Amino acid sequence: MLFLIILSHIYFLLDKFNNKETIFCFQLQTE
C-alpha cells in the first residue's frame, strides 16, 4: 500500500513539471 502512495506522489511531481514523456515511459516500465 505504501508503494502506491509513493507512486502517486511521483506522478504528481511529474505532472507538476508537465513532463508527459517521462510519465508515459514510466507507465511502460510498470507493465
C-alpha positions as CSV (number, residue, x, y, z in Angstrom):
1,M,0.0,0.0,0.0
2,L,2.9,2.3,0.8
3,F,4.2,1.7,-2.7
4,L,1.0,3.1,-4.2
5,I,1.2,6.2,-2.1
6,I,4.8,6.8,-3.3
7,L,3.8,6.2,-6.9
8,S,1.0,8.8,-6.6
9,H,3.5,11.3,-5.3
10,I,5.8,10.6,-8.2
11,Y,3.0,11.0,-10.7
12,F,2.1,14.3,-9.0
13,L,5.6,15.6,-9.2
14,L,6.0,14.6,-12.8
15,D,2.6,16.2,-13.7
16,K,3.7,19.3,-11.9
17,F,6.7,19.6,-14.2
18,N,4.3,18.7,-17.1
19,N,6.7,16.0,-18.2
20,K,4.3,13.8,-20.1
21,E,7.0,11.8,-21.9
22,T,8.5,10.7,-18.6
23,I,5.1,9.6,-17.3
24,F,4.5,7.7,-20.5
25,C,7.8,5.9,-20.2
26,F,7.2,5.2,-16.5
27,Q,3.9,3.6,-17.4
28,L,5.5,1.4,-20.0
29,Q,8.1,0.2,-17.4
30,T,5.5,-0.8,-14.9
31,E,3.6,-3.0,-17.3
